[in-house]
Amino acid sequence: MFILILQAIWLYIKDIAGKDIDLITIGKFMMYTIPVIVPLALPLSILLASIMVFGNMAENYEFAAMKSNGISLQRAMRSLTIVIFSLGITSFVFANTVIPWGNLKQRNLRRNIAQVKPAMAISKNVFNQLGDINIKVSDKTGDRGEFLDDVIIHKKSPGRSGNWRVIKSEKGELKSSLKSDIIQLVLTNGNYYEDLFVNDPRKRASSPFVKSYFDTYTLNVDVSELNDVDMDKENVTDDHQMLKINELQTQIDSFSANYNSQKDIYNRTQLLKWSPDKLSDRLTRYVDSTTNLEPFYERLSLNDQKRAVDVGMNKVTQQIYAIKARKEQLQREIVRLNKYEIEIHKKYVLGVACVILFFIGAPLGAIIRKGGMGLPLVVATIFFLTYHFIGIFAEKSAAEGAFPAWLGAWMSTLIIFPIGIFLTYRATTDQGFFDLGGTFNSLLNKFKKKPKAPTTAA
């Protein structure tokens, strides 16, 4: 758990570093991270602990002593089996209550931390929101990153939406302290652009704007509201990892109904607009086929025919792009729906995986007969990483619709289930996993030179 917490902090160090975060907030972040990493830490811990305990018992011939007194491996595992099944049930309750709460708190805390002291986080080649401006720089230099190169600023206009004011300059400098609520930005050698809004539609069509050049331009940006961030504020509450089973099921029903409704409306709209019957009806409104039997296209002049073909091709091209865009939108809706379904099954998978991994680790430790943190740690890590990566790939494929959502959540568990049965059988019948020595000797014998048969004189 400690290693995974450090890994999580390192993963989000960009959002935390340089923000003057107090120790209480960092402690909250670590506390909220613990439930998030339990689905990784708990199965690995059970697998490693079971291999180490039963491997240590086998290495010290405790199983031999038990068997000499008539105690079988199943009887030795009985009390631990009860504990593991209880832990599996507890894991399901934990996954349905505490883990969603941890995801909710951690994600919103990360979001709030990212907004603290935005003056200290002007990233290169990215637009950064500071008060009423969006700023982008190509490079930052200086001890505090106060010297800026190639500055582009989009400044908001009161009462108007969109980027109507653009400021570009070769150089910029942050004069005030980076920790101040007021940022004083001094720009040099640049241009100021502003689109003008006129009431006359004829003048509006010419897109009038104002352009001016400046040697020095100073901006004072008030970021006090952004710096005064409520760390406990929860803006994101509907992510699939933040919901319980009943809430997930409610969201799935809502998404499914909305998806089917939008799909039906779009299909009916396209049918009314582009079906051959509707196109023929629209054509007959403008063409009287009773007075002139000549085809409509042949009645047109050459220029009109060319224009009609161009317009028709443009209409078809636009419709193809519109269908592709609609298809991509529906695919995103399907991916989101699949993620919610997968999340429901993952809450059950955690408890079942803990039980199955115990029945893999316990007999595996009895077979390899090695305790401690050496070989058991290597075996447990390799086995768990294989299990974990299969689960990741299966979930991503299921989210994209490669196979059903439930199969994507359960695939890794279904794969290791027969392995657990096989290892338990081999351990209870005092059989090894495989005869390494015999296999190695048989391979060597195949490559050994066979002695030549003695020849007899004629």
C-alpha positions as CSV (number, residue, x, y, z in Angstrom):
1,M,0.0,0.0,0.0
2,F,2.9,2.4,0.9
3,I,4.5,1.8,-2.5
4,L,1.3,2.3,-4.4
5,I,0.6,5.5,-2.5
6,L,4.0,6.9,-3.4
7,Q,3.3,5.9,-7.0
8,A,0.0,7.8,-7.0
9,I,1.7,10.9,-5.5
10,W,4.4,10.7,-8.2
11,L,1.7,10.3,-10.9
12,Y,0.0,13.5,-9.8
13,I,3.1,15.4,-8.7
14,K,2.5,17.9,-11.5
15,D,-0.8,19.0,-10.0
16,I,0.6,19.2,-6.4
17,A,4.1,20.6,-6.8
18,G,4.7,24.3,-6.4
19,K,1.2,25.1,-5.1
20,D,2.1,25.8,-1.4
21,I,-0.2,23.0,-0.3
22,D,-0.4,22.5,3.5
23,L,0.3,19.2,5.2
24,I,-3.4,18.7,6.0
25,T,-4.4,18.8,2.4
26,I,-1.6,16.4,1.4
27,G,-2.7,14.1,4.2
28,K,-6.3,14.2,2.8
29,F,-5.0,13.4,-0.6
30,M,-3.2,10.3,0.6
31,M,-6.2,9.3,2.7
32,Y,-8.5,9.5,-0.3
33,T,-5.9,7.6,-2.4
34,I,-5.9,4.6,-0.2
35,P,-9.4,3.3,-1.2
36,V,-8.6,4.0,-4.8
37,I,-5.6,1.6,-4.8
38,V,-7.2,-1.1,-2.7
39,P,-8.3,-3.0,-5.9
40,L,-4.6,-3.3,-6.7
41,A,-3.1,-3.8,-3.3
42,L,-5.6,-6.3,-1.8
43,P,-5.5,-9.1,-4.4
44,L,-1.7,-8.8,-4.6
45,S,-1.4,-8.9,-0.8
46,I,-3.6,-12.0,-0.5
47,L,-1.6,-13.8,-3.2
48,L,1.8,-12.9,-1.8
49,A,0.7,-13.7,1.8
50,S,-0.7,-17.1,1.0
51,I,2.4,-18.1,-1.0
52,M,4.7,-16.9,1.8
53,V,2.8,-18.6,4.6
54,F,2.2,-22.0,2.9
55,G,5.6,-21.9,1.3
56,N,7.2,-21.4,4.7
57,M,5.2,-24.2,6.2
58,A,6.2,-26.5,3.4
59,E,9.8,-25.5,3.7
60,N,9.9,-26.3,7.4
61,Y,8.2,-29.6,6.9
62,E,5.1,-28.5,8.9
63,F,2.8,-30.1,6.3
64,A,4.7,-33.3,6.6
65,A,4.1,-33.2,10.4
66,M,0.4,-32.5,9.8
67,K,0.0,-35.3,7.3
68,S,1.7,-37.8,9.7
69,N,-1.0,-36.9,12.2
70,G,-3.8,-37.3,9.7
71,I,-4.3,-33.6,9.0
72,S,-4.9,-33.0,5.2
73,L,-4.1,-29.8,3.3
74,Q,-7.8,-29.1,3.0
75,R,-8.2,-29.3,6.8
76,A,-5.2,-27.0,7.3
77,M,-6.7,-24.5,4.9
78,R,-10.2,-24.6,6.5
79,S,-9.8,-21.7,8.9
80,L,-8.1,-19.5,6.4
81,T,-10.7,-20.4,3.8
82,I,-13.4,-19.0,6.2
83,V,-11.4,-15.9,6.7
84,I,-10.8,-15.4,2.9
85,F,-14.5,-15.9,2.1
86,S,-15.4,-13.3,4.8
87,L,-12.8,-11.0,3.3
88,G,-14.3,-11.5,-0.2
89,I,-17.7,-10.4,1.1
90,T,-16.2,-7.5,2.9
91,S,-14.3,-6.5,-0.3
92,F,-17.6,-6.4,-2.2
93,V,-19.1,-4.1,0.4
94,F,-16.0,-2.0,0.4
95,A,-16.0,-1.7,-3.4
96,N,-19.6,-0.6,-3.4
97,T,-19.3,2.0,-0.7
98,V,-15.8,3.2,0.3
99,I,-14.0,3.0,-3.1
100,P,-16.6,5.2,-4.9
101,W,-16.3,7.7,-2.0
102,G,-12.5,7.6,-2.4
103,N,-12.7,8.2,-6.1
104,L,-15.1,11.1,-5.6
105,K,-13.0,12.8,-2.9
106,Q,-9.6,12.2,-4.6
107,R,-10.7,13.4,-8.1
108,N,-12.3,16.6,-6.8
109,L,-9.4,17.3,-4.5
110,R,-7.0,17.0,-7.4
111,R,-9.2,19.3,-9.5
112,N,-9.3,21.9,-6.7
113,I,-5.5,21.7,-6.1
114,A,-4.9,22.3,-9.8
115,Q,-6.7,25.6,-9.5
116,V,-4.6,26.8,-6.6
117,K,-2.1,29.6,-7.4
118,P,-2.6,29.5,-11.1
119,A,0.1,32.3,-11.5
120,M,2.6,29.7,-10.5
121,A,1.5,27.2,-13.2
122,I,1.8,29.0,-16.6
123,S,2.8,26.0,-18.7
124,K,4.6,26.2,-22.0
125,N,2.7,25.7,-25.3
126,V,-0.6,25.4,-23.5
127,F,-3.4,27.9,-23.0
128,N,-3.8,28.7,-19.2
129,Q,-6.9,30.4,-17.8
130,L,-5.9,33.3,-15.6
131,G,-8.8,35.5,-14.5
132,D,-10.4,36.9,-17.6
133,I,-7.5,36.0,-20.0
134,N,-6.2,32.9,-21.7
135,I,-2.4,33.0,-22.0
136,K,0.0,30.8,-24.0
137,V,3.8,31.1,-24.1
138,S,6.4,29.2,-26.1
139,D,9.1,29.3,-23.4
140,K,9.8,30.5,-19.8
141,T,13.2,31.6,-18.5
142,G,14.5,33.2,-15.3
143,D,14.9,32.0,-11.7
144,R,11.1,32.1,-11.2
145,G,10.0,31.6,-14.8
146,E,9.1,35.3,-15.0
147,F,10.5,35.9,-18.5
148,L,8.1,34.8,-21.3
149,D,8.6,34.3,-25.0
150,D,6.1,34.5,-27.9
151,V,3.1,35.4,-25.7
152,I,-0.5,35.0,-27.1
153,I,-3.4,36.2,-25.0
154,H,-7.1,35.9,-25.6
155,K,-8.9,38.4,-23.5
156,K,-12.6,38.2,-22.7
157,S,-15.0,41.1,-23.5
158,P,-17.7,42.0,-21.0
159,G,-21.1,41.0,-22.3
160,R,-19.7,39.1,-25.4
161,S,-18.8,35.5,-25.8
162,G,-15.8,34.4,-27.8
163,N,-12.3,35.6,-28.4
164,W,-12.8,39.2,-29.6
165,R,-9.5,40.5,-28.3
166,V,-6.2,39.0,-29.1
167,I,-2.8,40.3,-27.9
168,K,0.5,39.0,-29.3
169,S,4.0,40.0,-28.2
170,E,7.5,38.8,-28.6
171,K,8.4,39.1,-24.9
172,G,6.7,39.3,-21.6
173,E,7.6,39.6,-18.0
174,L,5.8,38.9,-14.7
175,K,6.7,41.9,-12.6
176,S,4.7,41.1,-9.5
177,S,5.3,38.2,-7.1
178,L,4.2,34.8,-8.3
179,K,2.3,34.3,-5.0
180,S,0.4,37.6,-5.3
181,D,-3.3,37.8,-6.0
182,I,-2.6,40.4,-8.6
183,I,-0.4,39.4,-11.6
184,Q,1.3,42.3,-13.4
185,L,2.2,41.2,-16.9
186,V,4.4,43.6,-19.0
187,L,4.4,42.8,-22.7
188,T,6.9,44.3,-25.2
189,N,7.0,44.5,-29.0
190,G,3.5,43.2,-29.9
191,N,0.2,43.8,-31.5
192,Y,-3.4,44.3,-30.2
193,Y,-6.3,43.0,-32.3
194,E,-10.0,43.5,-31.5
195,D,-13.0,42.6,-33.6
196,L,-15.6,45.3,-33.8
197,F,-19.3,44.7,-33.4
198,V,-21.5,47.0,-35.6
199,N,-25.2,47.2,-35.8
200,D,-25.3,47.6,-39.6
201,P,-25.5,44.1,-41.2
202,R,-23.8,45.4,-44.4
203,K,-20.8,46.7,-42.5
204,R,-20.8,43.6,-40.3
205,A,-20.2,41.4,-43.3
206,S,-16.9,43.1,-43.9
207,S,-15.6,41.9,-40.5
208,P,-14.2,45.2,-39.3
209,F,-11.4,45.1,-36.6
210,V,-8.9,47.3,-34.9
211,K,-5.2,46.6,-35.0
212,S,-2.5,48.5,-33.1
213,Y,1.1,48.1,-32.3
214,F,2.7,48.7,-28.9
215,D,6.3,48.8,-27.5
216,T,5.1,48.2,-24.0
217,Y,1.7,47.0,-22.7
218,T,0.9,46.3,-19.1
219,L,-1.9,43.9,-17.9
220,N,-3.1,43.6,-14.3
221,V,-4.9,40.4,-13.8
222,D,-6.8,39.7,-10.6
223,V,-6.7,36.0,-9.6
224,S,-7.8,36.4,-6.0
225,E,-11.0,34.4,-6.7
226,L,-9.1,31.6,-8.3
227,N,-6.6,31.5,-5.5
228,D,-9.4,31.3,-2.9
229,V,-10.2,27.7,-3.7
230,D,-12.5,25.5,-1.5
231,M,-10.6,22.2,-1.2
232,D,-13.8,20.4,-0.2
233,K,-15.9,21.5,-3.1
234,E,-17.2,18.7,-5.3
235,N,-17.8,19.6,-8.9
236,V,-17.6,16.1,-10.4
237,T,-20.1,13.6,-8.9
238,D,-21.4,11.5,-11.8
239,D,-18.2,9.6,-13.0
240,H,-18.7,5.8,-13.2
241,Q,-16.0,5.2,-10.6
242,M,-17.8,7.4,-8.0
243,L,-21.2,5.6,-8.0
244,K,-22.6,2.6,-6.2
245,I,-24.4,-0.3,-7.9
246,N,-27.9,1.2,-7.6
247,E,-26.7,4.6,-8.8
248,L,-24.8,2.9,-11.7
249,Q,-27.9,1.0,-12.7
250,T,-30.0,4.2,-12.6
251,Q,-27.4,5.9,-14.9
252,I,-27.4,2.9,-17.3
253,D,-31.2,3.0,-17.6
254,S,-31.1,6.7,-18.2
255,F,-28.3,6.5,-20.8
256,S,-29.9,3.6,-22.6
257,A,-33.3,5.4,-22.9
258,N,-31.6,8.6,-24.0
259,Y,-29.4,6.7,-26.5
260,N,-32.3,4.8,-28.1
261,S,-34.4,7.9,-28.2
262,Q,-31.7,10.0,-30.0
263,K,-31.1,7.1,-32.4
264,D,-34.7,6.8,-33.3
265,I,-35.2,10.5,-33.8
266,Y,-32.1,10.7,-36.0
267,N,-33.2,7.7,-38.1
268,R,-36.7,9.2,-38.6
269,T,-35.2,12.6,-39.5
270,Q,-32.8,11.1,-42.1
271,L,-35.6,8.9,-43.5
272,L,-37.9,11.9,-44.0
273,K,-35.1,13.9,-45.5
274,W,-33.2,11.5,-47.8
275,S,-35.5,8.5,-48.6
276,P,-36.1,8.1,-52.4
277,D,-39.9,8.6,-51.9
278,K,-39.4,11.9,-50.1
279,L,-36.9,13.1,-52.6
280,S,-39.3,12.3,-55.4
281,D,-42.1,14.1,-53.6
282,R,-40.0,17.2,-53.3
283,L,-39.0,17.1,-56.9
284,T,-42.6,16.9,-58.1
285,R,-43.4,20.1,-56.2
286,Y,-41.1,22.0,-58.6
287,V,-41.5,20.0,-61.8
288,D,-44.7,19.4,-63.7
289,S,-44.2,16.0,-65.4
290,T,-47.6,16.0,-67.1
291,T,-46.8,18.9,-69.5
292,N,-43.2,17.9,-70.4
293,L,-42.3,14.2,-70.5
294,E,-38.6,15.0,-71.1
295,P,-36.5,14.1,-68.0
296,F,-35.9,17.0,-65.7
297,Y,-32.1,16.9,-65.9
298,E,-32.1,17.0,-69.7
299,R,-34.2,20.2,-69.7
300,L,-31.4,22.1,-68.0
301,S,-28.7,24.0,-69.8
302,L,-25.1,22.7,-69.7
303,N,-24.1,25.2,-67.0
304,D,-27.2,24.3,-64.9
305,Q,-26.4,20.6,-65.3
306,K,-22.9,21.2,-64.1
307,R,-24.1,23.3,-61.2
308,A,-26.7,20.6,-60.3
309,V,-24.1,17.9,-60.3
310,D,-21.8,20.0,-58.1
311,V,-24.5,20.8,-55.7
312,G,-25.6,17.2,-55.5
313,M,-22.0,16.0,-54.8
314,N,-21.6,18.7,-52.1
315,K,-24.8,17.6,-50.5
316,V,-23.7,13.9,-50.5
317,T,-20.3,14.8,-49.1
318,Q,-21.8,16.9,-46.4
319,Q,-24.2,14.0,-45.5
320,I,-21.3,11.5,-45.4
321,Y,-19.4,13.7,-43.0
322,A,-22.6,14.3,-40.9
323,I,-23.2,10.5,-40.7
324,K,-19.6,9.8,-39.7
325,A,-19.8,12.5,-37.0
326,R,-23.1,11.0,-35.8
327,K,-21.6,7.5,-35.8
328,E,-18.6,8.7,-33.7
329,Q,-21.0,10.4,-31.2
330,L,-23.1,7.3,-30.8
331,Q,-19.9,5.2,-30.4
332,R,-18.8,7.5,-27.5
333,E,-22.2,7.0,-25.9
334,I,-21.8,3.2,-26.2
335,V,-18.3,3.4,-24.7
336,R,-19.7,5.4,-21.8
337,L,-22.5,3.0,-21.3
338,N,-20.1,0.0,-21.4
339,K,-17.9,1.6,-18.8
340,Y,-20.9,1.9,-16.4
341,E,-21.8,-1.7,-16.9
342,I,-18.2,-2.8,-16.4
343,E,-18.0,-0.9,-13.2
344,I,-20.9,-2.8,-11.8
345,H,-19.3,-6.1,-12.4
346,K,-15.9,-4.9,-11.1
347,K,-17.4,-4.5,-7.7
348,Y,-18.2,-8.3,-7.6
349,V,-14.9,-9.2,-9.3
350,L,-12.8,-7.8,-6.4
351,G,-14.3,-10.1,-3.8
352,V,-14.2,-13.2,-6.1
353,A,-10.6,-12.5,-7.2
354,C,-9.5,-12.4,-3.6
355,V,-10.9,-15.9,-3.0
356,I,-9.5,-17.3,-6.2
357,L,-6.0,-15.8,-5.7
358,F,-5.9,-17.4,-2.3
359,F,-6.6,-20.8,-3.7
360,I,-3.8,-20.2,-6.2
361,G,-1.3,-18.8,-3.7
362,A,-1.8,-21.4,-1.0
363,P,-1.3,-24.5,-3.1
364,L,1.4,-22.8,-5.1
365,G,3.3,-22.1,-1.9
366,A,2.9,-25.7,-0.8
367,I,4.3,-26.8,-4.2
368,I,7.3,-24.5,-4.5
369,R,8.2,-25.1,-0.7
370,K,9.8,-21.8,-0.4
371,G,9.0,-19.0,2.2
372,G,10.3,-15.5,2.8
373,M,10.4,-12.5,0.5
374,G,12.5,-14.1,-2.3
375,L,11.0,-16.5,-4.7
376,P,7.4,-16.1,-3.4
377,L,7.6,-12.3,-4.1
378,V,8.8,-12.9,-7.6
379,V,6.2,-15.6,-8.4
380,A,3.4,-13.5,-6.9
381,T,4.4,-10.3,-8.7
382,I,4.6,-12.1,-12.1
383,F,1.4,-13.9,-11.6
384,F,-0.5,-10.8,-10.5
385,L,0.9,-8.6,-13.2
386,T,-0.3,-11.1,-15.8
387,Y,-3.7,-11.2,-14.2
388,H,-3.9,-7.4,-13.9
389,F,-2.8,-6.7,-17.5
390,I,-5.3,-9.2,-18.9
391,G,-8.0,-7.4,-16.9
392,I,-6.9,-4.0,-18.3
393,F,-6.9,-5.1,-21.9
394,A,-10.2,-7.0,-21.5
395,E,-11.9,-3.9,-20.0
396,K,-10.6,-1.6,-22.7
397,S,-11.7,-4.0,-25.4
398,A,-15.1,-4.5,-23.8
399,A,-15.6,-0.7,-23.5
400,E,-15.0,-0.3,-27.2
401,G,-17.6,-3.0,-27.9
402,A,-15.2,-5.9,-28.9
403,F,-17.2,-8.3,-26.6
404,P,-19.9,-8.0,-23.9
405,A,-19.2,-5.7,-20.9
406,W,-19.6,-8.5,-18.3
407,L,-17.0,-10.6,-20.1
408,G,-14.5,-7.8,-20.1
409,A,-14.8,-7.4,-16.3
410,W,-14.7,-11.1,-15.6
411,M,-12.2,-12.4,-18.2
412,S,-9.1,-12.2,-16.1
413,T,-10.9,-14.0,-13.2
414,L,-12.3,-16.6,-15.5
415,I,-8.8,-17.3,-16.8
416,I,-7.2,-17.8,-13.4
417,F,-10.1,-19.9,-12.0
418,P,-9.1,-23.2,-13.7
419,I,-5.5,-22.5,-12.7
420,G,-6.6,-22.3,-9.0
421,I,-8.5,-25.6,-9.3
422,F,-5.5,-27.3,-11.0
423,L,-3.0,-26.1,-8.4
424,T,-5.3,-27.0,-5.5
425,Y,-5.7,-30.5,-6.9
426,R,-1.9,-30.9,-7.5
427,A,-1.1,-29.7,-3.9
428,T,-3.8,-31.9,-2.2
429,T,-2.5,-35.0,-4.1
430,D,1.2,-34.3,-3.2
431,Q,2.1,-33.6,-6.8
432,G,4.4,-30.9,-8.0
433,F,3.5,-28.4,-10.6
434,F,5.8,-30.2,-13.1
435,D,9.0,-32.2,-12.8
436,L,11.6,-29.6,-13.6
437,G,14.5,-32.0,-13.2
438,G,13.0,-34.7,-15.4
439,T,12.0,-32.2,-18.1
440,F,15.5,-30.7,-18.1
441,N,17.2,-34.2,-18.3
442,S,14.9,-35.3,-21.1
443,L,15.8,-32.2,-23.1
444,L,19.5,-32.8,-22.5
445,N,19.2,-36.4,-23.7
446,K,17.8,-35.3,-27.0
447,F,20.9,-33.3,-27.8
448,K,23.4,-35.8,-26.5
449,K,25.4,-37.7,-29.1
450,K,24.4,-41.3,-29.4
451,P,27.4,-43.8,-29.2
452,K,28.2,-45.4,-32.4
453,A,27.5,-49.1,-32.7
454,P,30.6,-51.3,-32.8
455,T,31.5,-52.7,-36.2
456,T,32.6,-56.3,-36.8
457,A,35.2,-57.3,-39.3
458,A,34.0,-59.2,-42.2
